[in-house]
Amino acid sequence: MSNTPQDRRYTSSHEWIKVDGAMGTCGITDHAQHQLTDIVFVELPEVGRAVKAGERTALVESVKSVSDIYAPVSGEIIEVNVRLADAPELMNKDAFGEGWMFKIALSDPSELDRLMDHEAYARKAEGEAR
């Protein structure tokens, strides 16, 4: 799995978080978007919503299935990627860039320690791809 950026942490349910200070940008991994195939609809969380790590936070619908998206860490949703409403396919085209889903103000940065680094996640995704 070559497309696993080193500057993020990963969940076992295929979400990523890129941290900048006390804020994190979150989305689904490239592996996840490949598994989902063509994404046709995204339900984003409400700005201002408090979420706990592992809580269902968003929803992604593809031509193949509907998948819950979970918060990688606890905090408050401070921004959502409104472009996904009209262009959900951005998640397929650029899962780690323009296809980000939401930004969160971290309430407990130590939760990041429970997430996988890029090497551990790449091994997990590679194992699932077999």
C-alpha positions as CSV (number, residue, x, y, z in Angstrom):
1,M,0.0,0.0,0.0
2,S,2.2,2.8,-1.3
3,N,-0.4,5.6,-0.8
4,T,-0.2,5.9,3.0
5,P,1.1,9.4,3.9
6,Q,3.6,9.4,6.8
7,D,2.2,12.6,8.3
8,R,-1.0,11.1,9.7
9,R,-2.4,8.6,12.1
10,Y,-4.8,5.8,11.1
11,T,-7.7,3.9,12.6
12,S,-8.4,0.2,12.1
13,S,-11.7,1.3,10.5
14,H,-9.8,3.2,7.8
15,E,-10.1,6.8,8.9
16,W,-7.1,9.1,9.0
17,I,-6.2,12.3,10.9
18,K,-3.6,14.8,10.1
19,V,-2.8,16.9,13.2
20,D,-1.8,20.6,13.2
21,G,-1.5,21.9,16.7
22,A,-4.7,21.2,18.6
23,M,-6.7,20.6,15.4
24,G,-7.0,17.6,13.2
25,T,-8.2,17.1,9.6
26,C,-10.0,13.8,9.1
27,G,-11.0,11.6,6.2
28,I,-11.1,8.1,4.9
29,T,-8.0,6.4,3.5
30,D,-7.2,5.6,-0.1
31,H,-7.6,1.9,0.7
32,A,-11.1,2.6,2.0
33,Q,-12.2,4.6,-1.0
34,H,-10.9,1.8,-3.3
35,Q,-13.0,-0.7,-1.3
36,L,-16.1,1.5,-1.5
37,T,-15.7,2.2,-5.3
38,D,-17.6,5.2,-6.7
39,I,-18.7,7.5,-3.8
40,V,-22.1,9.1,-4.6
41,F,-23.2,10.8,-1.3
42,V,-21.5,12.0,1.9
43,E,-23.3,12.9,5.1
44,L,-21.1,15.2,7.1
45,P,-21.3,15.9,10.9
46,E,-22.7,19.2,12.2
47,V,-20.2,21.9,13.0
48,G,-20.1,22.4,16.8
49,R,-21.0,18.7,17.5
50,A,-18.9,17.1,20.2
51,V,-17.8,13.6,19.3
52,K,-16.0,10.8,21.2
53,A,-13.2,8.7,19.6
54,G,-14.8,5.8,17.8
55,E,-18.3,7.5,17.6
56,R,-20.2,7.3,14.3
57,T,-19.6,10.8,12.9
58,A,-20.4,10.7,9.2
59,L,-21.7,8.5,6.4
60,V,-20.4,7.6,3.0
61,E,-22.6,6.1,0.3
62,S,-21.1,4.4,-2.8
63,V,-22.7,2.5,-5.6
64,K,-21.7,-0.6,-3.7
65,S,-22.6,0.1,0.0
66,V,-23.2,2.6,2.8
67,S,-20.5,3.0,5.4
68,D,-20.3,4.7,8.7
69,I,-17.3,6.9,9.4
70,Y,-16.0,7.2,12.9
71,A,-14.2,9.9,14.7
72,P,-10.5,9.0,15.1
73,V,-10.3,11.1,18.3
74,S,-12.6,13.0,20.7
75,G,-13.3,16.7,20.2
76,E,-15.5,19.2,18.6
77,I,-16.3,19.4,14.9
78,I,-15.0,22.8,13.8
79,E,-15.3,22.6,10.0
80,V,-16.7,20.3,7.3
81,N,-15.7,20.0,3.7
82,V,-18.8,21.5,2.1
83,R,-17.4,20.7,-1.4
84,L,-18.3,17.0,-0.8
85,A,-22.0,17.8,-1.0
86,D,-21.8,18.6,-4.7
87,A,-18.6,16.6,-5.5
88,P,-18.5,13.4,-3.3
89,E,-16.2,11.9,-5.9
90,L,-13.4,14.1,-4.5
91,M,-13.0,11.3,-1.9
92,N,-12.2,8.9,-4.7
93,K,-9.9,11.2,-6.6
94,D,-8.0,12.6,-3.6
95,A,-8.8,10.8,-0.4
96,F,-5.8,12.3,1.5
97,G,-6.2,15.8,0.1
98,E,-9.3,17.5,-1.4
99,G,-11.5,14.6,-0.2
100,W,-11.0,15.4,3.5
101,M,-14.3,15.2,5.5
102,F,-14.1,17.3,8.7
103,K,-11.8,19.1,11.0
104,I,-11.9,18.5,14.7
105,A,-10.6,20.4,17.7
106,L,-8.9,17.7,19.8
107,S,-10.1,17.4,23.4
108,D,-7.5,14.7,24.4
109,P,-4.4,14.7,22.2
110,S,-3.1,11.6,24.0
111,E,-5.8,9.6,22.1
112,L,-3.5,9.9,19.0
113,D,-1.2,7.4,20.7
114,R,-3.8,4.7,20.3
115,L,-3.9,5.2,16.5
116,M,-1.6,3.4,13.9
117,D,1.3,5.1,12.2
118,H,1.6,4.8,8.4
119,E,3.6,1.6,8.5
120,A,1.2,-0.3,10.8
121,Y,-1.8,0.9,8.7
122,A,-0.1,0.0,5.4
123,R,0.5,-3.5,6.7
124,K,-3.2,-3.8,7.8
125,A,-4.5,-2.6,4.5
126,E,-2.2,-4.8,2.6
127,G,-3.3,-7.8,4.6
128,E,-7.0,-7.0,3.8
129,A,-6.3,-6.6,0.1
130,R,-5.1,-10.2,-0.2
